[in-house]
Amino acid sequence: MAEAGTILNGHRTEREDSRPLPSVLIATRHGESVANVEFRLAEEAGALTVPINSRDADIPLSLHGQAQAQALGRWWAGLPAADRPRAVWCSPYVRTTETARIAVAQASGLGAVPVGVPVRYDERLRDRELGVLEMLTRAAIEKEHPAEAARRRRMGELYYRPPGGESWLDVALRVRGVLRDLCEEEAGRPVLVVAHDCTVLMLRHILDRLTEGQLLDLEPVRNCSTSLWRASDGRLRPDFWNTTDHLPGGQVG
C-alpha cells in the first residue's frame, strides 16, 4: 500500500517506489480513417449526417492514412537501435490494427526490426465510447440532443459522460490498467502503443500528471503523430509529444 501523501488525484508523486518500466514508451494515434475524412467534410458543411453505416470499431484507414502508417514505419526504422520498439500494444479496432500492421511491415521490410514483431491487441486501448452521440456531427448533437450539448459545455470534456458512453476520465481508468500491465511485461525494453486520440491523450494525462487545465490546453492528438517517454528515476519522462515531421505533408490530421 502506498504511504499517506504519495498519491494526489490519482497521480503518484515522486516518493513512489521503483517499479518495472519499459526503457522507452512510444505512443501513436492511428492513421487518418475514413470517418476522419467524412466528419471533417461534414463539419465544414454543417451537415447533420455522415455516410458511414459500420460500427465505429470497423472503420478502416483512408488511403492517406495508409500512407501515414507507412511513414510511421519508416520513422520507426530510423530510430536509434536501442529505441526501436520490439513489441506493439494495440487497440483492436480496424483502423489501429491496420496502422500497426502497415508500420510493422514497413519497419521490418527495412531490416530495422525482426519480422514477426509481437502485436498484443488490448480492448482497454479502444477509442472513447460516445453512447447516444456516436457517429453524430456537432450540428446533429445540437439539433437532436440540445440538453446533452449544454451539459457537455457545462461539465467540460474531462468529466462529461454521454448517456451510454464514457468521459475522458473513464478512459483514463482503463488506460491506467493497461499501463500497469505494459510496464510489468515490457520492463527494460522499448514498446509502441497504437491507439486513438483520447487514449493517447489520457496516457499523457497519467504519465505527465497533468491537471484539467493543462490537459485542455493541449492540441488534438494528430493521426500517426509520435510521442515518446523514457524511463528515468523510476518514472517514464516525456521526451517529445505529438510530432508529425515524419509524415507526408508534415502536420496532417
QUIHUBEL-V809791 format. One record per pair of residues at least 12 apart in sequence whose ideal C-beta (glycine too) atoms are under 10 Angstrom apart, sorted by the first residue. I is the first residue (numbers start at 1). J is the second residue. Records with the same first field share a line. If there is no record, write none. Layout:
I=J + J
//
This chain:
2=15 + 16 + 17
3=15 + 16 + 17
8=209
9=209 + 211 + 212
10=169 + 172 + 173 + 176 + 205 + 206 + 209
11=205 + 206 + 207 + 208 + 209 + 210 + 211
12=206 + 209 + 234 + 235
13=209
14=233 + 234 + 235
15=234
16=234 + 235
17=234
18=233 + 234 + 235
19=180 + 183 + 184 + 187 + 234 + 235
20=180 + 182 + 183 + 184 + 185 + 186 + 187 + 188 + 231
21=182 + 183 + 184 + 186 + 187 + 188 + 229 + 230 + 231 + 232 + 234 + 235 + 236
22=85 + 86 + 87 + 89 + 182 + 183 + 184 + 185 + 186 + 187 + 188 + 189 + 190 + 191 + 192 + 193 + 229 + 230 + 231 + 236
23=82 + 83 + 86 + 186 + 187 + 188 + 189 + 190 + 191 + 230 + 231 + 232 + 236
24=79 + 80 + 82 + 83 + 84 + 85 + 186 + 189 + 190 + 191 + 192 + 228 + 229 + 230 + 231 + 236 + 239
25=85 + 89 + 179 + 182 + 183 + 186 + 190 + 191 + 192 + 193 + 203 + 207 + 227 + 228 + 229 + 230 + 231 + 236 + 238 + 239
26=72 + 75 + 76 + 79 + 83 + 84 + 85 + 88 + 190 + 191 + 192 + 193 + 194 + 226 + 227 + 228 + 229 + 239 + 240
27=89 + 125 + 191 + 192 + 193 + 194 + 195 + 199 + 200 + 201 + 203 + 204 + 207 + 221 + 225 + 226 + 227 + 228 + 229 + 241 + 242
28=68 + 69 + 72 + 75 + 76 + 88 + 90 + 96 + 99 + 100 + 103 + 192 + 193 + 194 + 195 + 200 + 221 + 222 + 223 + 224 + 225 + 226 + 227 + 228 + 242
29=68 + 91 + 95 + 96 + 99 + 127 + 193 + 194 + 195 + 196 + 197 + 198 + 199 + 200 + 201 + 220 + 221 + 222 + 223 + 224 + 225 + 226 + 227 + 242 + 253
30=59 + 60 + 61 + 65 + 68 + 69 + 72 + 90 + 91 + 93 + 94 + 95 + 96 + 97 + 98 + 99 + 100 + 127 + 194 + 195 + 196 + 197 + 200 + 223 + 224 + 253
31=60 + 61 + 62 + 63 + 64 + 65 + 66 + 67 + 68 + 69 + 70 + 71 + 72 + 95 + 96 + 98 + 99 + 102 + 103 + 194 + 223 + 224 + 247 + 252 + 253
32=61 + 62 + 63 + 64 + 65 + 66 + 67 + 68 + 69 + 95 + 99 + 222 + 223 + 224 + 247 + 252 + 253
33=52 + 56 + 59 + 60 + 61 + 62 + 64 + 65 + 93 + 94 + 95 + 96 + 98 + 99 + 196 + 223 + 253
34=50 + 51 + 52 + 54 + 59 + 60 + 61 + 62 + 63 + 65 + 94 + 95
35=50 + 52 + 54 + 56 + 59 + 60 + 62 + 95 + 135
36=59 + 61 + 62 + 64 + 65 + 95 + 197 + 223 + 253
37=50 + 62 + 63 + 64 + 65
38=50 + 51 + 52 + 59 + 62 + 135 + 137
39=52 + 135 + 136 + 137 + 138
40=253
42=136 + 137 + 138 + 139 + 140
43=137 + 138 + 139
45=137 + 139
46=137 + 138 + 139
47=137 + 138 + 139 + 140
48=136 + 137 + 138 + 139 + 140 + 141 + 142 + 143 + 144
49=135 + 136 + 137 + 139 + 140
50=135 + 136 + 137 + 140
52=135
53=135
54=94 + 135
55=93 + 94 + 134 + 135
56=93 + 94 + 95 + 126 + 127 + 128 + 129 + 130 + 134 + 135 + 196
57=91 + 92 + 93 + 94 + 95 + 96 + 123 + 126 + 127
58=93 + 94 + 95
59=93 + 94 + 95 + 127 + 135
60=93 + 94 + 95 + 97 + 98
61=94 + 95 + 96 + 97 + 98 + 99 + 102 + 223 + 224
62=95 + 223
64=223 + 224 + 247 + 248 + 249 + 252 + 253
65=95 + 98 + 99 + 102 + 223 + 224 + 252 + 253
66=98 + 99 + 102
67=102 + 224 + 247 + 248 + 249 + 252
68=99 + 102 + 103 + 222 + 223 + 224 + 225 + 244 + 246 + 247 + 248 + 249 + 252 + 253
69=95 + 96 + 98 + 99 + 100 + 101 + 102 + 103 + 104 + 105 + 106 + 194 + 223 + 224 + 247
70=99 + 102 + 103 + 105 + 106 + 107 + 109 + 224 + 247 + 248
71=102 + 103 + 106 + 224 + 244 + 246 + 247 + 248 + 249 + 252
72=99 + 100 + 102 + 103 + 104 + 106 + 107 + 192 + 194 + 223 + 224 + 225 + 226 + 246 + 247
73=99 + 100 + 101 + 102 + 103 + 104 + 105 + 106 + 107 + 108 + 109 + 110 + 112 + 113 + 224 + 246
74=103 + 106 + 107 + 109 + 110 + 112 + 246
75=103 + 106 + 107 + 224 + 226 + 243 + 244 + 245 + 246 + 247
76=88 + 103 + 104 + 106 + 107 + 108 + 110 + 112 + 113 + 117 + 190 + 192 + 226 + 246
77=103 + 106 + 107 + 108 + 109 + 110 + 111 + 112 + 113
78=107 + 110 + 112 + 246
79=107 + 112 + 113 + 190 + 226 + 228
80=190
81=112 + 113 + 190
82=189 + 190
83=190 + 228 + 230 + 239
84=107 + 112 + 113 + 117 + 189 + 190 + 192
85=103 + 104 + 107 + 113 + 117 + 186 + 189 + 190 + 191 + 192 + 193
86=113 + 114 + 117 + 118 + 186 + 189 + 190 + 191 + 192
87=113 + 117 + 118 + 119 + 120 + 182 + 185 + 186 + 189 + 190 + 191 + 192 + 193
88=100 + 101 + 103 + 104 + 113 + 117 + 118 + 119 + 120 + 121 + 191 + 192 + 193 + 194
89=118 + 119 + 120 + 121 + 122 + 124 + 125 + 178 + 179 + 181 + 182 + 185 + 186 + 191 + 192 + 193 + 194 + 195
90=104 + 119 + 120 + 121 + 122 + 125 + 192 + 193 + 194 + 195
91=121 + 122 + 123 + 124 + 125 + 126 + 127 + 178 + 193 + 194 + 195 + 196 + 199
92=121 + 122 + 123 + 124 + 125 + 126
93=121 + 123 + 125 + 126 + 127 + 194 + 195 + 196
95=127 + 194 + 196 + 223
96=121 + 125 + 126 + 127 + 193 + 194 + 195 + 196 + 199
97=119 + 121 + 194
98=194
99=194 + 195 + 223 + 224
100=117 + 119 + 120 + 121 + 192 + 193 + 194 + 195
101=119 + 194
102=224
103=117 + 192 + 194 + 224
104=116 + 117 + 118 + 119 + 192 + 194
105=117
107=192
113=192
117=192
119=192 + 194
120=178 + 181 + 182 + 185 + 186 + 191
121=194
122=174 + 177 + 178 + 181 + 182 + 193 + 195
123=174 + 178
124=171 + 173 + 174 + 175 + 176 + 177 + 178 + 179 + 181 + 182 + 195 + 199
125=171 + 174 + 175 + 178 + 182 + 193 + 194 + 195 + 196 + 199 + 200 + 203
126=166 + 171 + 174 + 195 + 196 + 198 + 199
127=166 + 171 + 195 + 196 + 197 + 198 + 199
128=157 + 162 + 165 + 166 + 167 + 168 + 170 + 171 + 196 + 197 + 198 + 199 + 201 + 202
129=161 + 162 + 164 + 165 + 166 + 170 + 171 + 198
130=161 + 162 + 163 + 164 + 165 + 166 + 198
131=148 + 161 + 162 + 163 + 164 + 165 + 166
132=144 + 145 + 148 + 162 + 163 + 164 + 165
133=145 + 148 + 149 + 152 + 162 + 163 + 164 + 165
134=162 + 164 + 165
136=148 + 162
141=162
145=162 + 163
148=160 + 162 + 163
155=167
156=168 + 212 + 215 + 216
157=169 + 198 + 201 + 212 + 215 + 216
158=172 + 202 + 205 + 211 + 212 + 213 + 215 + 216
159=212
166=198
167=198
168=198 + 199 + 201 + 202 + 205 + 212 + 215 + 216
169=202 + 205 + 212
170=198 + 202
171=195 + 196 + 198 + 199 + 201 + 202 + 203 + 205
172=198 + 199 + 201 + 202 + 203 + 205 + 206 + 215
173=202 + 206
174=199 + 202
175=193 + 195 + 198 + 199 + 200 + 201 + 202 + 203 + 204 + 205 + 206 + 207
176=202 + 203 + 205 + 206
178=193 + 195 + 199 + 203
179=193 + 202 + 203 + 206 + 207 + 236
183=231 + 236
187=231
188=231
190=228 + 230 + 231
192=226 + 228
193=227
194=224
195=221
196=221
197=220 + 221 + 222 + 223 + 225 + 253
198=220 + 221
199=221
200=221 + 222 + 225 + 227 + 241 + 242
201=215 + 218 + 220 + 221 + 227 + 242
202=215
203=221 + 227 + 229 + 236
204=218 + 221 + 227 + 229 + 238 + 241 + 242
205=218
206=236
207=227 + 229 + 235 + 236 + 237 + 238
208=229 + 235 + 236 + 237 + 238 + 241
209=235
218=241 + 242
219=241 + 242 + 251
220=242 + 253
221=241 + 242 + 253
222=242 + 243 + 244 + 247 + 251 + 252 + 253
223=244 + 247 + 252 + 253
224=244 + 246 + 247 + 248 + 252 + 253
225=240 + 241 + 242 + 243 + 244 + 245 + 246 + 247 + 251 + 252 + 253
226=239 + 240 + 241 + 242 + 243 + 244 + 245 + 246 + 247
227=239 + 240 + 241 + 242 + 243
228=240 + 241 + 243
229=241
//
